[in-house]
Amino acid sequence: MASESQIEKKLRDEIKKNGGLALKFVSPGCRGVPDRLVFMPNGRIYLVELKASGQKLRPLQKHMRKKFIDLGFKYYVIDSYKAIEVFISEILST
């Protein structure tokens, strides 16, 4: 099982390899925000919460996810290398 930091590194590497940026998102005073903002060519932005294999969102993270989705943003929870593959495949096909 992969740790959150291992998954995060793999995500950063894959995004960079595909011409994007996966920047750490820290929002002082606002907890529950996603871990990474993923910027891809042509102005596409994705919000990504990273978890260790098998871990779930905390209640505050679920609340913030709903807020972002309601605003029209794509929000992903990635907890495995396979989930990274699926994410990359999806964002490259749009």
C-alpha positions as CSV (number, residue, x, y, z in Angstrom):
1,M,0.0,0.0,0.0
2,A,1.3,3.4,-1.0
3,S,1.6,6.3,1.4
4,E,0.1,9.7,0.7
5,S,3.5,11.2,0.1
6,Q,4.4,8.4,-2.4
7,I,1.1,9.0,-4.3
8,E,1.7,12.7,-4.2
9,K,5.2,12.4,-5.8
10,K,3.9,10.1,-8.5
11,L,1.1,12.5,-9.3
12,R,3.5,15.5,-9.5
13,D,5.8,13.5,-11.8
14,E,3.0,12.4,-14.1
15,I,1.5,15.9,-14.4
16,K,4.9,17.4,-15.2
17,K,5.6,14.7,-17.8
18,N,2.3,15.7,-19.5
19,G,3.0,19.5,-19.6
20,G,1.2,20.6,-16.4
21,L,1.8,21.8,-12.9
22,A,0.6,20.2,-9.7
23,L,1.0,22.9,-7.1
24,K,0.5,22.5,-3.3
25,F,-2.6,24.3,-2.1
26,V,-2.4,25.8,1.3
27,S,-5.1,28.2,2.5
28,P,-4.4,29.7,5.9
29,G,-7.6,30.0,7.9
30,C,-9.6,27.7,5.6
31,R,-9.2,24.0,6.5
32,G,-10.4,21.1,4.3
33,V,-9.1,22.4,1.0
34,P,-7.6,19.9,-1.5
35,D,-3.9,19.1,-1.4
36,R,-3.1,20.1,-5.0
37,L,-4.2,22.4,-7.8
38,V,-3.5,20.8,-11.1
39,F,-3.0,23.2,-14.0
40,M,-3.0,21.7,-17.5
41,P,-2.5,23.3,-20.9
42,N,-5.4,25.3,-22.4
43,G,-6.5,26.7,-19.0
44,R,-7.8,23.5,-17.4
45,I,-7.7,23.4,-13.6
46,Y,-8.4,20.4,-11.4
47,L,-8.6,20.1,-7.6
48,V,-7.0,17.0,-6.2
49,E,-7.1,15.6,-2.7
50,L,-4.5,12.9,-2.0
51,K,-5.0,10.1,0.5
52,A,-2.9,7.0,1.5
53,S,-4.3,3.8,0.0
54,G,-7.7,3.0,1.6
55,Q,-8.1,6.3,3.5
56,K,-11.4,8.3,3.1
57,L,-12.2,12.0,3.2
58,R,-12.8,13.6,6.5
59,P,-16.2,15.3,7.1
60,L,-14.8,18.8,6.5
61,Q,-13.1,17.7,3.3
62,K,-16.4,16.2,2.1
63,H,-18.1,19.6,2.8
64,M,-15.4,21.5,0.9
65,R,-15.5,19.0,-2.0
66,K,-19.2,19.7,-2.4
67,K,-18.6,23.5,-2.3
68,F,-16.0,23.2,-5.1
69,I,-18.1,20.9,-7.2
70,D,-21.1,23.2,-6.8
71,L,-18.9,26.0,-8.1
72,G,-18.3,23.9,-11.2
73,F,-14.7,22.7,-10.5
74,K,-13.5,19.2,-11.2
75,Y,-12.5,17.6,-7.9
76,Y,-10.7,14.3,-7.6
77,V,-9.7,12.1,-4.7
78,I,-6.6,10.0,-5.5
79,D,-5.5,7.2,-3.2
80,S,-3.5,4.8,-5.4
81,Y,-1.2,4.7,-8.4
82,K,-4.1,3.2,-10.4
83,A,-6.2,6.3,-9.5
84,I,-3.4,8.4,-10.9
85,E,-3.5,6.5,-14.2
86,V,-7.3,7.0,-14.4
87,F,-7.0,10.7,-13.6
88,I,-4.3,11.3,-16.2
89,S,-6.2,9.4,-18.8
90,E,-9.3,11.4,-18.1
91,I,-7.7,14.8,-18.1
92,L,-5.7,14.1,-21.3
93,S,-8.8,13.0,-23.2
94,T,-10.7,16.2,-22.6
